[in-house]
Amino acid sequence: MQEQSTIRVSVELLNILKKFKDSNESYEEVIMDFIEPHLELSKEAQKDVDKSLKEYKRGEFFTFEQMKQEFGF
C-alpha cells in the first residue's frame, strides 16, 4: 500500500470536488483526473521546446520584423 497523507481544503473546494466524484471513486482519483492531462502536456511541451531550440540553433526562425513584413503590419 502506498504511503498516504492528509491535505486540507476549503469547504468550497470540497463541494466542487464532490460534483466530479462518482460514488465508487476516491478523491485522489478525482484530483488525478484533473492533474494527469497537465503532466502529459508537460512531456509534450518539453519535446516542443527541445525541437524549437534545435530549430533556433540552426537559424530556422523568423524575426518579428520579418513577420510584420510578411503579413503587412
Order of alpha helices (4+ residues) and beta strands (2+ residues): alpha-alpha-alpha
